[in-house]
């Protein structure tokens, strides 16, 4: 069974200071918000938006920084 939180974005309420450390992420799901223990291989600051890429037992999720696409002038995405 796939956890519905995988693939969603959330906001870190506690920073992740690098590999081996844990933070906390709030994810909007099921008409409310739920908190999960978050981990990542890199430093991610409190308040940053992250993408949940994997879900583990015990409400632990792997996350990566989320960088939303920002269309430039005229709605064109430049890389």
N, C-alpha and C positions, 0 to 999 in steps of 0.2 A: 504494500500500500504506500502510495506517495503522500507525504505530508503536504497539505495545502500551502504552507508557508514558503516552501522552496520556490524561488523565482520572484518573490516579492521583495520590495524595498522597505527599509525601516530606518529609524534614527537612533544613533548610539546615545544612550543616556549615561554611559560610563565608558571612558576611553579604553582602547586596546593598545597596550604599550609595546606590542611586538609579539613574535612567536613565543608560545608558551605562556602567555598571559591571557586573561579573560576580561571581557567587558559585558555590557548589557545592551540589548537592542529592543526597541519597541516597534512592533509590526502591527499595522492596521489589518485586521482580519475578522471575519464573522460579525461584522457590524460594530466592532469595538477595537481595542488595542490589547495586545498580549506581549508580555516580556519574555525574552529568551536570553540564555547565556550565549554570548558571542565570542568567537575566536577567529584569529586571522594570523597570517605569517608576517604582516606588516603593521606598523603603527597607524592607528586611525583615531582621530580626535573626537572628543565628546561633541555631539551636535551634528556630526557628519552623517550623510545619507549613505547607506550600504545596501548591497544586494545579497540576499540569502542564496548561497550556492549549494549547500548541503545541510541535511538535518540528521542529527544523531539522537539516540535515546537520552532521556533526562533533560529535554528542552534545550539542548546544546545545538547551535547552528554555526556553520562556517560562513564567513562573510568576506566580501571584497568591497573596496570603495566604489560607489556608484557615481558615474560621471554622465549626467543627462546630456543628450544631444541638444545643442543650442543652435537653431537655425540662424544663419546670418541674414543680412539684408535680402529681402525678397523671398525669404523662406528657404534659401539655399544652404545646405549643410556643407561647410568647408572643412577639409581635413588638413 
